[in-house]
């Protein structure tokens, strides 16, 4: 109870600050605070209640800026870790800090501390924080950036990488060069650039005698190199980009028989004109899962960024079984088309048409029992958004999804057809009502589902919602599981502070952010979330 009181005292203190704090004549202090607290209650329908029925993740961030100089610190607290974030490896480490000090000039930047950066699309290197997933793989060290006008930029960085709540014994060094050919050759209204990156990961293989001997027998090297080359082109509404990456022999995952070389190719094409836009993406991956440490598993233990390049769903039933990237080998892509029609007489009336298709297959014969290429994922989506007038807006979505529960090793897929109706009625300038009705139709896996959500908004402060998902069929896959997954709550927003409290039953499954997912077990409980900034 004491730790809850301390959290609320910190929240109240920060919430009282409504703007950036000026220090001296030119210095400014800015900050933010976020906390996510859950009290778990007993519910035999969703499994055992955690031994510690209370969990919280809190983050306090402070940044001070004075001209070209800036310094910052972030404190993270797990009191204790929430259910579903077990691979954070908190243990006795309940608190940890991220910090930096930086000088940024016109032609160069110097940063010391925790580095967050990425090379290209992140195929060979990306450090970032995602609180929803529990990822923070910052690089404790330094980064230097040098620029030659608009023509060239060279970036170099190095340090030891964070793994969960501690820093690992893995040291990463890297460099990235970008050349703007369009600026060099005075190509107006055109973007043309060439880029290249190099990363070296070195880990001391002396942490577990038995495992060390096993790794040495397989040929795992202490040092692994990764490379990438990129080209970007854009002219008027057309854009093209391509990236190729390769890495030396490395343990791709815990099931790997021996270290293997990896490679990846990513290509994108886009076009937009008026109300029409198109984006096509192709990607091939082979043994590109790159761990920070060969001694750990989990989504935190990753040095690069390999998200699922499929549509990211927000509706409950459409997001029941999201695609999981097969880093050992996959080939596929997606196409996305948007078309907008707007009324010239009435700005409140428009049509938005959106279609999306993606499909992915295994890459190597070793990935399936038969040696044949297997489908990993396929989905087709079509949705129509219609703003009828000032008061009414509707969205209708149809989603076809086909996924392989064996990641391609067996020739078996499950198919779902999902229908969504999303209706918003604006009562007046401050009050609005939104309703979602959803249905998932399937003869396989967990069978049919139905879901609904009702949300009432009273601007600018209050919002109230209630939702429920119901599993209609009795299938082997859902035997012993709950039939209903209800959730209700309210939120209050005041200036830069938002607080939400909810209570409900949460289904076991994957929680995704930006195409990366973590598994969350089922639970029932009270959830309190607060965010504030100044």
C-alpha positions as CSV (number, residue, x, y, z in Angstrom):
1,X,0.0,0.0,0.0
2,X,2.9,2.3,0.8
3,X,4.3,2.1,-2.8
4,X,0.8,3.0,-4.2
5,X,0.7,6.1,-2.0
6,X,4.2,7.1,-3.1
7,X,3.2,6.8,-6.8
8,X,0.1,8.9,-6.3
9,X,2.1,11.6,-4.5
10,X,4.5,11.7,-7.5
11,X,1.6,11.9,-9.9
12,X,-0.1,14.7,-8.1
13,X,3.2,16.7,-8.0
14,X,3.8,16.3,-11.7
15,X,0.2,16.9,-12.7
16,X,0.3,20.3,-11.0
17,X,2.9,21.4,-13.6
18,X,1.1,22.4,-16.8
19,X,3.9,23.8,-18.9
20,X,7.6,23.5,-19.4
21,X,9.6,24.8,-16.5
22,X,12.0,27.6,-17.4
23,X,15.3,27.6,-15.5
24,X,17.3,30.7,-15.8
25,X,16.9,32.9,-18.9
26,X,17.2,30.3,-21.6
27,X,17.1,26.8,-20.0
28,X,14.0,24.7,-20.0
29,X,13.0,21.5,-18.1
30,X,10.4,19.2,-19.6
31,X,9.2,15.8,-18.3
32,X,6.7,13.1,-18.3
33,X,5.3,10.5,-16.0
34,X,3.5,7.2,-16.8
35,X,2.3,4.4,-14.6
36,X,0.4,1.2,-15.3
37,X,-0.9,-0.6,-12.3
38,X,-3.0,-3.8,-12.1
39,X,-4.6,-5.5,-9.1
40,X,-5.3,-9.1,-10.1
41,X,-8.5,-10.8,-8.7
42,X,-9.3,-14.5,-8.5
43,X,-11.1,-15.9,-11.5
44,X,-11.1,-19.7,-12.0
45,X,-12.2,-19.2,-15.6
46,X,-8.8,-17.7,-16.7
47,X,-6.4,-19.6,-14.6
48,X,-4.3,-19.1,-11.4
49,X,-4.0,-15.6,-9.9
50,X,-0.4,-14.3,-9.6
51,X,1.2,-14.8,-6.2
52,X,1.7,-11.1,-5.9
53,X,-1.8,-9.7,-6.8
54,X,-0.5,-6.2,-7.4
55,X,1.9,-5.1,-10.2
56,X,3.0,-1.7,-11.5
57,X,5.3,-0.3,-14.2
58,X,6.2,3.4,-13.8
59,X,8.4,5.7,-15.9
60,X,9.6,9.2,-15.0
61,X,11.5,11.1,-17.7
62,X,13.2,14.5,-17.3
63,X,15.0,16.5,-20.0
64,X,16.8,19.8,-19.6
65,X,17.7,21.9,-22.7
66,X,20.0,25.0,-22.8
67,X,20.7,26.1,-26.4
68,X,22.6,23.3,-28.1
69,X,23.2,21.4,-24.9
70,X,20.7,18.9,-23.5
71,X,20.8,16.3,-20.7
72,X,18.1,13.8,-19.6
73,X,17.4,10.9,-17.3
74,X,14.6,8.3,-17.1
75,X,13.8,6.2,-14.1
76,X,11.9,2.9,-14.6
77,X,10.3,1.1,-11.6
78,X,8.7,-2.4,-11.5
79,X,6.9,-2.7,-8.2
80,X,6.7,-5.6,-9.0
81,X,6.7,-6.6,-12.7
82,X,3.3,-7.1,-14.3
83,X,2.1,-10.5,-15.4
84,X,3.1,-11.2,-19.0
85,X,6.4,-9.4,-18.7
86,X,8.3,-12.2,-17.1
87,X,11.2,-12.1,-19.6
88,X,12.1,-8.6,-18.3
89,X,14.3,-10.6,-15.9
90,X,13.7,-8.0,-13.2
91,X,14.7,-10.3,-10.2
92,X,16.1,-8.0,-7.5
93,X,16.4,-5.1,-9.9
94,X,13.2,-3.2,-9.3
95,X,14.6,0.2,-10.6
96,X,16.9,1.2,-13.4
97,X,18.0,4.4,-15.1
98,X,18.5,5.6,-18.7
99,X,20.5,8.7,-19.1
100,X,22.2,10.9,-21.7
101,X,24.1,14.2,-22.2
102,X,24.2,15.7,-25.7
103,X,25.7,18.6,-27.7
104,X,24.0,19.2,-31.1
105,X,25.5,21.7,-33.5
106,X,24.6,22.3,-37.2
107,X,27.2,20.0,-38.6
108,X,27.8,17.5,-35.7
109,X,26.3,15.9,-32.7
110,X,27.9,14.2,-29.7
111,X,25.9,12.0,-27.3
112,X,27.1,10.1,-24.2
113,X,24.9,7.8,-22.3
114,X,22.0,5.6,-23.5
115,X,21.8,5.6,-27.3
116,X,18.5,5.0,-29.1
117,X,19.0,4.8,-32.9
118,X,18.6,2.6,-35.9
119,X,20.4,2.0,-39.2
120,X,18.0,2.0,-42.2
121,X,14.8,0.1,-41.5
122,X,16.5,-1.7,-38.6
123,X,17.3,-4.9,-40.4
124,X,20.7,-5.1,-38.8
125,X,20.4,-2.6,-35.8
126,X,17.8,-0.8,-33.8
127,X,17.7,0.3,-30.2
128,X,14.3,1.5,-28.9
129,X,11.9,1.6,-26.0
130,X,8.4,0.2,-26.2
131,X,6.7,0.2,-22.8
132,X,3.7,-1.8,-24.0
133,X,6.0,-4.7,-25.1
134,X,8.5,-4.2,-22.2
135,X,11.4,-3.6,-24.6
136,X,14.3,-1.3,-23.8
137,X,17.5,-2.4,-25.5
138,X,19.4,0.9,-25.4
139,X,23.2,1.1,-26.0
140,X,25.2,2.5,-23.1
141,X,28.0,4.3,-24.7
142,X,28.2,7.1,-27.2
143,X,27.3,8.3,-30.6
144,X,28.9,10.9,-32.9
145,X,27.2,12.3,-36.0
146,X,29.0,14.5,-38.6
147,X,27.3,16.2,-41.5
148,X,28.7,17.8,-44.7
149,X,26.0,20.2,-45.4
150,X,23.0,18.4,-47.1
151,X,25.4,16.1,-49.0
152,X,26.6,13.5,-46.5
153,X,26.1,12.3,-43.0
154,X,28.3,9.9,-41.1
155,X,27.2,8.3,-37.9
156,X,29.3,6.2,-35.5
157,X,28.2,4.6,-32.2
158,X,29.3,2.0,-29.7
159,X,28.7,0.6,-26.3
160,X,27.3,-2.3,-24.3
161,X,23.7,-3.2,-24.9
162,X,20.9,-3.3,-22.3
163,X,19.3,-6.7,-21.9
164,X,16.1,-6.6,-19.8
165,X,16.9,-4.5,-16.8
166,X,20.6,-4.8,-16.8
167,X,23.5,-4.2,-19.2
168,X,24.8,-7.3,-20.9
169,X,28.4,-8.3,-21.7
170,X,27.7,-7.7,-25.4
171,X,29.5,-4.8,-27.0
172,X,28.2,-3.3,-30.2
173,X,30.1,-1.0,-32.6
174,X,28.6,0.4,-35.7
175,X,28.7,3.1,-38.4
176,X,26.2,4.4,-41.0
177,X,26.9,6.6,-44.0
178,X,24.3,8.4,-46.1
179,X,25.0,10.3,-49.3
180,X,22.4,12.6,-50.9
181,X,23.1,12.4,-54.7
182,X,20.1,14.6,-55.4
183,X,21.7,17.5,-53.5
184,X,25.2,16.8,-54.9
185,X,23.9,17.0,-58.5
186,X,21.2,19.8,-57.9
187,X,18.3,17.5,-58.7
188,X,15.4,19.7,-57.7
189,X,12.1,18.1,-56.6
190,X,13.9,14.7,-56.5
191,X,15.2,12.6,-53.6
192,X,18.0,10.2,-54.5
193,X,20.3,8.8,-51.8
194,X,22.7,5.9,-51.2
195,X,23.3,4.5,-47.7
196,X,25.4,1.9,-46.1
197,X,25.9,0.5,-42.6
198,X,28.2,-1.8,-40.6
199,X,27.7,-3.4,-37.2
200,X,29.9,-5.6,-35.1
201,X,28.5,-7.5,-32.1
202,X,31.0,-9.0,-29.7
203,X,30.0,-11.1,-26.6
204,X,32.2,-12.8,-24.0
205,X,31.3,-16.5,-24.2
206,X,32.3,-17.3,-20.6
207,X,29.1,-17.2,-18.6
208,X,28.1,-20.9,-18.5
209,X,30.9,-23.6,-18.8
210,X,28.6,-26.3,-20.2
211,X,26.9,-24.0,-22.7
212,X,30.2,-22.3,-23.6
213,X,31.6,-25.7,-24.5
214,X,28.5,-26.5,-26.5
215,X,28.7,-23.2,-28.4
216,X,32.4,-23.6,-29.1
217,X,31.7,-27.1,-30.5
218,X,29.1,-25.6,-32.9
219,X,31.5,-22.9,-34.0
220,X,29.8,-19.9,-32.5
221,X,32.2,-16.9,-32.8
222,X,32.5,-14.2,-30.1
223,X,32.3,-11.5,-32.9
224,X,29.6,-11.3,-35.6
225,X,29.5,-8.7,-38.3
226,X,26.4,-7.3,-40.1
227,X,26.2,-5.2,-43.2
228,X,23.5,-3.3,-45.1
229,X,23.2,-1.2,-48.3
230,X,20.2,1.0,-49.2
231,X,19.0,3.1,-52.0
232,X,16.1,5.6,-51.9
233,X,14.4,7.5,-54.8
234,X,11.4,9.8,-54.8
235,X,10.0,12.0,-57.5
236,X,6.6,13.8,-57.3
237,X,4.2,11.1,-56.1
238,X,6.5,8.1,-56.8
239,X,8.8,6.6,-54.2
240,X,11.2,3.6,-54.5
241,X,13.5,2.1,-51.9
242,X,15.6,-1.1,-51.5
243,X,17.7,-2.5,-48.8
244,X,19.9,-5.6,-48.7
245,X,21.4,-6.9,-45.4
246,X,23.8,-9.7,-44.6
247,X,25.4,-11.1,-41.4
248,X,28.1,-13.6,-40.5
249,X,27.6,-16.9,-38.9
250,X,25.4,-16.6,-35.8
251,X,23.1,-18.6,-33.6
252,X,19.7,-17.6,-35.1
253,X,17.7,-19.1,-32.2
254,X,17.9,-21.7,-29.5
255,X,16.9,-24.5,-31.9
256,X,19.7,-23.8,-34.4
257,X,22.0,-26.8,-34.9
258,X,24.9,-24.6,-35.8
259,X,25.6,-21.0,-36.5
260,X,24.5,-19.9,-40.0
261,X,24.9,-16.8,-42.1
262,X,21.9,-14.6,-42.6
263,X,20.6,-12.2,-45.2
264,X,17.5,-10.1,-45.9
265,X,16.1,-8.0,-48.7
266,X,13.4,-5.3,-48.4
267,X,11.9,-3.4,-51.3
268,X,9.1,-0.8,-51.3
269,X,7.3,1.1,-54.0
270,X,4.7,3.9,-53.4
271,X,2.6,6.2,-55.4
272,X,0.1,8.9,-54.5
273,X,-1.9,11.4,-56.6
274,X,-4.9,13.3,-55.5
275,X,-7.1,11.1,-53.4
276,X,-5.3,7.9,-54.5
277,X,-2.3,6.2,-52.8
278,X,-0.6,2.8,-53.2
279,X,2.2,1.1,-51.2
280,X,3.7,-2.2,-52.0
281,X,6.3,-4.0,-49.9
282,X,8.4,-7.2,-50.5
283,X,10.6,-8.8,-47.9
284,X,12.8,-11.9,-47.7
285,X,14.4,-13.0,-44.5
286,X,16.9,-15.8,-43.8
287,X,18.4,-16.5,-40.4
288,X,18.2,-12.8,-39.5
289,X,17.1,-13.1,-35.9
290,X,20.0,-11.4,-34.1
291,X,20.2,-11.9,-30.3
292,X,22.0,-9.5,-28.0
293,X,23.2,-12.5,-26.0
294,X,23.2,-16.2,-26.9
295,X,22.5,-16.9,-23.2
296,X,19.0,-15.5,-23.2
297,X,15.6,-15.8,-25.0
298,X,12.6,-13.5,-25.2
299,X,11.5,-10.5,-27.3
300,X,13.8,-8.2,-25.3
301,X,16.9,-10.2,-26.5
302,X,17.0,-8.7,-30.0
303,X,19.5,-6.3,-31.5
304,X,17.6,-5.6,-34.8
305,X,14.0,-4.9,-35.8
306,X,12.0,-7.4,-37.8
307,X,8.3,-6.4,-37.5
308,X,5.4,-8.2,-39.2
309,X,4.8,-6.3,-42.5
310,X,1.0,-6.9,-42.4
311,X,-1.9,-4.7,-41.5
312,X,-1.9,-3.7,-37.9
313,X,-5.4,-4.2,-36.5
314,X,-7.1,-2.3,-33.7
315,X,-10.4,-4.1,-33.6
316,X,-10.7,-6.9,-31.0
317,X,-11.6,-9.9,-33.1
318,X,-9.4,-8.9,-36.1
319,X,-6.4,-8.9,-33.7
320,X,-7.1,-12.3,-32.0
321,X,-4.3,-14.1,-34.0
322,X,-1.8,-11.6,-35.3
323,X,1.0,-12.8,-37.6
324,X,4.4,-13.7,-36.0
325,X,7.5,-13.1,-38.1
326,X,9.5,-16.3,-38.9
327,X,13.0,-15.0,-38.6
328,X,14.5,-18.3,-39.7
329,X,13.1,-17.8,-43.2
330,X,10.1,-16.2,-44.8
331,X,9.3,-14.6,-48.2
332,X,6.3,-12.4,-49.0
333,X,4.9,-9.0,-49.0
334,X,1.8,-6.8,-48.8
335,X,0.0,-4.2,-51.0
336,X,-2.0,-1.3,-49.6
337,X,-4.4,0.9,-51.6
338,X,-6.3,4.0,-50.4
339,X,-8.8,6.1,-52.3
340,X,-10.6,9.2,-50.9
341,X,-13.6,11.1,-52.3
342,X,-14.4,14.4,-50.7
343,X,-17.4,16.6,-51.2
344,X,-16.5,20.1,-52.5
345,X,-19.7,21.6,-51.2
346,X,-19.6,20.0,-47.7
347,X,-16.3,19.4,-45.9
348,X,-18.0,17.1,-43.5
349,X,-18.9,14.5,-46.2
350,X,-16.3,12.1,-47.6
351,X,-15.6,8.4,-48.5
352,X,-12.5,6.6,-47.7
353,X,-11.9,3.2,-49.4
354,X,-9.1,1.0,-48.2
355,X,-7.9,-2.4,-49.4
356,X,-4.9,-4.4,-48.1
357,X,-3.5,-7.8,-48.9
358,X,-0.5,-9.6,-47.5
359,X,0.9,-13.2,-47.8
360,X,4.1,-14.9,-46.5
361,X,5.6,-18.3,-47.1
362,X,8.5,-20.4,-45.6
363,X,11.8,-19.9,-47.4
364,X,13.8,-23.0,-46.8
365,X,13.0,-26.8,-47.3
366,X,14.2,-27.4,-43.7
367,X,11.2,-25.4,-42.4
368,X,8.6,-28.0,-43.3
369,X,8.3,-31.7,-42.7
370,X,7.8,-32.3,-46.5
371,X,10.5,-29.9,-47.7
372,X,7.8,-28.0,-49.7
373,X,7.2,-24.3,-49.3
374,X,4.3,-23.7,-46.8
375,X,2.0,-20.7,-46.4
376,X,2.6,-18.9,-43.1
377,X,0.0,-16.2,-43.4
378,X,-2.5,-14.6,-45.7
379,X,-5.0,-11.8,-45.2
380,X,-7.2,-9.7,-47.3
381,X,-9.0,-6.6,-45.9
382,X,-11.4,-4.1,-47.3
383,X,-12.9,-1.3,-45.3
384,X,-15.1,1.7,-46.1
385,X,-15.2,4.9,-44.0
386,X,-18.1,7.3,-44.6
387,X,-18.6,10.7,-43.0
388,X,-22.2,11.3,-43.8
389,X,-22.6,14.7,-42.1
390,X,-21.5,16.6,-39.0
391,X,-23.1,13.9,-36.8
392,X,-22.8,10.5,-38.4
393,X,-19.7,8.5,-39.3
394,X,-19.5,4.8,-40.2
395,X,-16.7,2.3,-40.8
396,X,-17.3,-1.2,-42.2
397,X,-14.5,-3.7,-42.3
398,X,-14.2,-7.2,-43.8
399,X,-11.1,-9.2,-43.0
400,X,-10.1,-12.6,-44.3
401,X,-7.3,-14.2,-42.4
402,X,-5.4,-17.5,-42.9
403,X,-2.6,-18.5,-40.6
404,X,-0.4,-21.5,-39.9
405,X,-0.3,-22.6,-36.2
406,X,2.9,-24.6,-36.8
407,X,4.9,-21.8,-38.4
408,X,5.0,-23.7,-41.7
409,X,6.5,-27.0,-40.4
410,X,3.2,-28.7,-41.1
411,X,0.8,-28.2,-44.0
412,X,-2.1,-26.8,-41.9
413,X,-3.8,-23.4,-41.8
414,X,-6.9,-21.9,-40.0
415,X,-9.2,-19.5,-41.7
416,X,-11.3,-16.7,-40.2
417,X,-13.8,-14.3,-41.8
418,X,-14.2,-11.1,-39.7
419,X,-16.9,-8.5,-40.0
420,X,-16.9,-5.1,-38.2
421,X,-19.3,-2.2,-38.1
422,X,-18.1,0.9,-36.3
423,X,-20.7,3.8,-35.9
424,X,-20.1,7.2,-34.3
425,X,-22.9,9.6,-33.6
426,X,-21.9,13.2,-32.5
427,X,-24.7,14.4,-30.3
428,X,-23.4,17.9,-30.1
429,X,-20.0,19.7,-29.8
430,X,-19.1,18.0,-26.6
431,X,-21.0,14.7,-26.5
432,X,-20.6,11.7,-28.8
433,X,-21.5,8.0,-28.8
434,X,-19.6,5.2,-30.6
435,X,-20.6,1.6,-31.1
436,X,-18.6,-1.4,-32.5
437,X,-20.2,-4.6,-33.5
438,X,-17.9,-7.5,-34.6
439,X,-18.3,-11.1,-35.7
440,X,-15.7,-13.7,-36.4
441,X,-16.8,-16.7,-38.5
442,X,-14.7,-19.8,-38.5
443,X,-15.3,-23.6,-38.6
444,X,-11.8,-24.2,-37.1
445,X,-9.6,-23.5,-34.1
446,X,-11.8,-21.7,-31.5
447,X,-14.8,-21.4,-33.8
448,X,-17.1,-18.3,-33.9
449,X,-16.7,-15.2,-31.8
450,X,-18.9,-12.1,-31.3
451,X,-17.9,-8.8,-29.8
452,X,-19.3,-5.4,-29.1
453,X,-18.1,-2.1,-27.6
454,X,-20.0,1.0,-26.5
455,X,-18.2,4.2,-25.8
456,X,-19.5,7.6,-24.6
457,X,-17.3,10.7,-24.8
458,X,-18.0,14.0,-23.0
459,X,-15.3,16.4,-24.3
460,X,-12.9,17.5,-23.3
461,X,-12.6,15.5,-20.0
462,X,-14.6,12.3,-19.7
463,X,-14.9,9.0,-21.6
464,X,-16.8,5.8,-20.5
465,X,-16.7,2.5,-22.3
466,X,-17.8,-1.2,-22.0
467,X,-16.9,-4.1,-24.2
468,X,-17.4,-7.8,-24.3
469,X,-16.1,-10.7,-26.4
470,X,-18.0,-14.0,-26.5
471,X,-16.8,-17.3,-27.8
472,X,-19.8,-19.0,-29.3
473,X,-18.6,-22.5,-30.2
474,X,-17.3,-25.3,-28.0
475,X,-14.1,-26.4,-29.8
476,X,-11.1,-28.4,-28.5
477,X,-8.9,-25.4,-28.6
478,X,-11.0,-23.4,-26.1
479,X,-11.8,-26.3,-23.8
480,X,-11.7,-25.1,-20.2
481,X,-11.4,-21.4,-21.2
482,X,-13.8,-18.6,-20.4
483,X,-16.7,-17.9,-22.7
484,X,-16.9,-14.1,-21.9
485,X,-14.2,-11.5,-21.9
486,X,-15.7,-8.3,-20.6
487,X,-14.1,-5.0,-19.9
488,X,-15.4,-1.6,-18.7
489,X,-14.0,1.6,-17.5
490,X,-13.7,5.4,-17.6
491,X,-11.0,8.0,-18.3
492,X,-10.5,11.6,-17.4
493,X,-8.3,14.1,-19.2
494,X,-7.2,17.4,-17.9
495,X,-4.7,19.4,-20.0
496,X,-1.7,17.1,-20.3
497,X,-2.8,14.5,-17.8
498,X,-5.0,11.5,-18.6
499,X,-6.1,8.9,-16.0
500,X,-8.0,5.7,-16.8
501,X,-9.4,3.0,-14.6
502,X,-11.0,-0.2,-15.9
503,X,-12.0,-3.7,-14.7
504,X,-12.3,-6.8,-16.8
505,X,-11.3,-10.2,-18.0
506,X,-8.5,-10.3,-20.5
507,X,-8.0,-13.2,-22.9
508,X,-4.6,-14.9,-23.3
509,X,-3.0,-13.9,-26.6
510,X,-0.5,-11.7,-28.3
511,X,-0.2,-7.9,-27.5
512,X,1.4,-6.2,-30.5
513,X,3.0,-2.8,-31.1
514,X,4.5,-1.8,-34.4
515,X,4.4,-5.3,-35.8
516,X,6.2,-6.8,-32.8
517,X,4.3,-9.0,-30.3
518,X,4.6,-10.5,-26.9
519,X,2.5,-13.2,-25.3
520,X,0.2,-12.1,-22.5
521,X,-1.5,-14.7,-20.2
522,X,-5.2,-14.4,-19.3
523,X,-6.1,-12.4,-16.2
524,X,-8.9,-10.6,-14.5
525,X,-8.3,-7.4,-12.6
526,X,-8.5,-3.7,-12.0
527,X,-6.2,-1.6,-14.2
528,X,-5.2,2.0,-13.6
529,X,-3.2,3.9,-16.2
530,X,-2.0,7.5,-15.8
531,X,0.1,9.6,-18.1
532,X,1.1,13.3,-17.7
533,X,3.7,15.6,-19.1
534,X,5.0,19.1,-18.5
